[in-house]
Amino acid sequence: MSEFVFGRQPILEALKAGRRKLIKLYVQDGLAGEKVHDILQLAKTKGIPVEWVRQSHLDQKIQGNHQGVIAETGALSFQDLDGFLSSLRPEAPALLVALDEIQDPHNVGAILRSAGFFGVSAALVPKWRTAPVGETAARVSSGAIEHVPLIRITNLAQSIVELQDEGFEVIGADMAGEPIGHYKARNRVVLVLGSEGSGLRRLVRERCDKLLAIPGAGKVGSLNVAATAAIFIYEFCRR
């Protein structure tokens, strides 16, 4: 099945990454600029057809700020967990991010943007009850989604056990956890992020090796899950 990626930066990153097939580019008549030039040059190099169209044609294709360019693409590809683990060198360091029923695709996109910026090894995305990794997530990630390996899993609690058997320490982001400043990061870590409303599910929380929290100093009681992810990922990479 094909889908649409829109916006100049997401399309540019999709062209650079080359992880999925780009079928066709639709570009608004008269559109110019450095980033547009880069998109057109890469499309030419890769043999991707370009159709110049009116803005109204683009407006009919998608709802959102397309910035004058839309790409028809193949769907993002997902790895399976066993294949990813077998590709890791023995004792190679790795940082994974796991999404536990996160419902808002804007949060999924923002988390994947942080993951791409800090070079996270992969993101685990459950098959069910999680926002789709589609057009909205791609746009919010500003194209970072094209550079983060995605692993499709069926049962997160079961996958946690498999990762622990491979030497990963599984950390749950939870307000009831100990302060992250007390934690000494290991070589292989999985960060599990819970849903916007209820956080980590009970079984997932119980399977985690440790629960960590970000201590606050103001009157606001909690952080958005995407902001939480960015802070955790930065702390893990820094250490």
C-alpha positions as CSV (number, residue, x, y, z in Angstrom):
1,M,0.0,0.0,0.0
2,S,1.2,3.5,-0.8
3,E,1.0,6.5,1.5
4,F,1.8,10.2,1.4
5,V,4.7,12.0,3.0
6,F,4.5,15.8,2.9
7,G,6.5,18.8,3.9
8,R,10.0,19.7,2.6
9,Q,12.1,18.3,5.4
10,P,10.3,15.0,5.8
11,I,10.5,14.4,2.1
12,L,14.2,15.4,1.9
13,E,15.0,12.9,4.8
14,A,13.0,10.2,3.1
15,L,15.1,10.7,-0.1
16,K,18.4,10.8,1.8
17,A,17.6,7.7,3.9
18,G,16.4,5.5,1.0
19,R,14.6,3.1,3.3
20,R,11.4,3.1,1.5
21,K,10.3,3.4,-2.2
22,L,9.3,6.8,-3.4
23,I,6.8,6.4,-6.2
24,K,6.2,10.0,-7.3
25,L,6.7,13.6,-6.3
26,Y,4.0,16.3,-6.6
27,V,5.4,19.8,-6.5
28,Q,3.5,23.0,-6.6
29,D,3.9,25.1,-9.7
30,G,6.6,27.8,-9.4
31,L,7.9,26.4,-6.1
32,A,11.6,27.3,-5.4
33,G,14.2,27.5,-2.7
34,E,17.3,25.7,-1.5
35,K,15.5,22.8,0.1
36,V,13.2,22.4,-2.9
37,H,16.3,22.4,-5.2
38,D,17.8,19.6,-3.0
39,I,14.6,17.5,-3.2
40,L,14.5,17.8,-7.0
41,Q,18.1,17.0,-7.4
42,L,17.9,13.9,-5.3
43,A,14.7,12.8,-7.1
44,K,16.4,13.2,-10.4
45,T,19.4,11.2,-9.2
46,K,17.1,8.4,-8.0
47,G,14.9,8.4,-11.1
48,I,11.7,9.4,-9.2
49,P,9.1,11.1,-11.5
50,V,8.1,14.6,-10.6
51,E,4.7,16.2,-11.5
52,W,4.2,19.9,-11.3
53,V,0.7,20.7,-10.1
54,R,-1.5,23.5,-8.8
55,Q,-1.7,24.2,-5.1
56,S,-5.4,23.1,-5.1
57,H,-4.3,19.7,-6.4
58,L,-2.0,19.3,-3.4
59,D,-4.7,20.5,-1.0
60,Q,-7.0,17.8,-2.2
61,K,-4.5,15.1,-1.5
62,I,-3.8,15.7,2.1
63,Q,-5.0,17.7,5.1
64,G,-2.1,19.7,6.6
65,N,0.7,22.1,5.7
66,H,2.3,20.3,2.7
67,Q,4.7,23.3,2.0
68,G,4.1,22.8,-1.7
69,V,5.5,19.2,-2.0
70,I,4.0,15.8,-1.5
71,A,5.6,12.4,-2.1
72,E,3.7,9.2,-2.8
73,T,5.7,6.5,-1.1
74,G,5.6,2.9,-0.1
75,A,4.9,2.1,3.5
76,L,7.7,2.2,6.1
77,S,9.4,-1.1,6.6
78,F,9.5,-2.8,10.0
79,Q,12.0,-5.4,11.3
80,D,11.2,-8.2,13.6
81,L,12.9,-8.4,17.0
82,D,14.7,-11.6,16.5
83,G,16.2,-10.3,13.2
84,F,17.4,-7.1,14.9
85,L,18.9,-9.0,17.8
86,S,20.7,-11.4,15.6
87,S,22.2,-8.5,13.7
88,L,23.8,-7.0,16.8
89,R,27.4,-7.9,17.5
90,P,27.9,-9.7,20.8
91,E,28.1,-7.2,23.7
92,A,27.6,-4.3,21.3
93,P,26.1,-1.2,23.1
94,A,22.5,-0.4,22.1
95,L,19.7,1.9,23.3
96,L,16.1,1.0,22.4
97,V,12.9,2.9,22.9
98,A,9.7,0.9,23.4
99,L,6.2,2.5,23.1
100,D,3.5,1.1,25.4
101,E,0.1,2.0,24.0
102,I,1.0,5.6,23.1
103,Q,-2.2,6.9,21.4
104,D,-1.3,10.3,19.9
105,P,0.7,10.1,16.6
106,H,2.1,13.6,17.4
107,N,3.8,12.1,20.5
108,V,5.0,9.1,18.4
109,G,6.5,11.5,15.9
110,A,8.1,13.7,18.6
111,I,9.6,10.7,20.3
112,L,11.1,9.4,17.0
113,R,12.5,12.8,16.3
114,S,14.4,12.7,19.6
115,A,15.4,9.1,18.9
116,G,16.8,10.1,15.5
117,F,18.6,13.1,16.8
118,F,20.4,11.1,19.5
119,G,21.0,8.0,17.4
120,V,18.8,5.5,19.2
121,S,19.4,2.0,17.9
122,A,15.8,1.2,17.2
123,A,12.2,1.8,18.4
124,L,9.8,-1.0,19.4
125,V,6.3,-0.4,18.1
126,P,3.5,-2.7,19.2
127,K,1.2,-4.0,16.5
128,W,-2.0,-3.2,18.5
129,R,-3.3,-0.2,20.6
130,T,-0.5,2.2,19.6
131,A,-0.9,5.2,17.3
132,P,0.1,4.4,13.7
133,V,3.5,5.3,12.5
134,G,2.2,7.1,9.5
135,E,1.8,10.5,7.8
136,T,1.3,12.5,11.0
137,A,4.2,10.9,12.9
138,A,6.4,11.3,9.9
139,R,5.6,15.0,9.6
140,V,6.1,15.7,13.4
141,S,9.4,13.9,13.4
142,S,10.6,16.2,10.6
143,G,11.9,13.2,8.7
144,A,13.8,11.6,11.6
145,I,11.5,8.7,11.4
146,E,13.3,7.7,8.2
147,H,16.5,7.1,10.1
148,V,15.3,5.2,13.1
149,P,15.0,1.4,12.6
150,L,11.5,0.3,13.6
151,I,10.7,-3.0,15.1
152,R,7.2,-4.4,15.0
153,I,6.3,-6.5,18.1
154,T,3.1,-8.2,19.1
155,N,3.4,-8.5,22.9
156,L,5.6,-5.9,24.7
157,A,5.7,-7.7,28.0
158,Q,7.0,-10.9,26.2
159,S,9.5,-8.8,24.1
160,I,10.9,-7.4,27.4
161,V,11.8,-10.9,28.6
162,E,13.5,-11.7,25.3
163,L,15.5,-8.5,25.5
164,Q,16.5,-9.2,29.1
165,D,17.8,-12.6,28.0
166,E,20.0,-10.7,25.5
167,G,21.6,-8.6,28.2
168,F,19.4,-5.5,28.0
169,E,18.4,-3.7,31.2
170,V,14.8,-2.5,30.8
171,I,13.9,0.9,32.3
172,G,10.4,2.1,32.7
173,A,9.7,5.8,32.8
174,D,7.3,6.1,35.7
175,M,6.6,9.0,38.2
176,A,6.8,6.5,41.1
177,G,10.4,5.5,40.1
178,E,13.6,6.6,41.7
179,P,15.3,9.9,40.4
180,I,17.1,9.4,37.1
181,G,20.1,11.2,38.6
182,H,20.9,8.1,40.7
183,Y,21.0,5.7,37.8
184,K,24.2,4.5,36.2
185,A,23.4,3.5,32.6
186,R,24.5,0.1,31.4
187,N,25.8,-0.9,27.9
188,R,22.4,-2.1,26.7
189,V,19.2,-0.3,27.7
190,V,15.6,-0.4,26.7
191,L,13.5,2.7,27.7
192,V,9.8,1.9,28.0
193,L,7.4,4.8,27.7
194,G,3.7,4.5,28.8
195,S,0.5,5.9,27.4
196,E,-0.5,9.6,27.8
197,G,-3.2,8.9,30.3
198,S,-2.4,5.9,32.4
199,G,1.4,5.4,31.9
200,L,2.9,1.9,31.8
201,R,0.5,-1.1,32.0
202,R,0.8,-3.2,35.1
203,L,2.4,-6.2,33.5
204,V,4.9,-4.1,31.5
205,R,5.8,-2.2,34.7
206,E,6.4,-5.4,36.6
207,R,8.6,-6.8,33.9
208,C,10.9,-3.7,33.9
209,D,14.2,-4.1,35.8
210,K,13.9,-0.6,37.2
211,L,11.6,2.4,37.2
212,L,13.0,5.9,36.9
213,A,11.4,9.3,37.2
214,I,12.4,12.9,36.3
215,P,12.2,15.0,39.4
216,G,10.6,18.3,39.0
217,A,10.9,21.6,40.9
218,G,7.8,23.5,39.8
219,K,4.1,23.4,40.3
220,V,3.4,21.3,37.2
221,G,3.0,17.6,38.2
222,S,4.2,15.8,35.1
223,L,5.7,16.1,31.6
224,N,4.3,15.2,28.3
225,V,5.5,11.7,27.2
226,A,7.5,13.1,24.3
227,A,9.3,15.6,26.5
228,T,10.0,12.8,29.0
229,A,11.4,10.7,26.2
230,A,13.8,13.4,25.1
231,I,15.2,13.9,28.6
232,F,15.6,10.2,29.3
233,I,17.3,9.6,25.9
234,Y,19.6,12.5,26.4
235,E,20.6,11.3,29.9
236,F,21.3,7.8,28.7
237,C,23.4,9.0,25.8
238,R,25.3,11.5,28.0
239,R,26.3,8.8,30.5
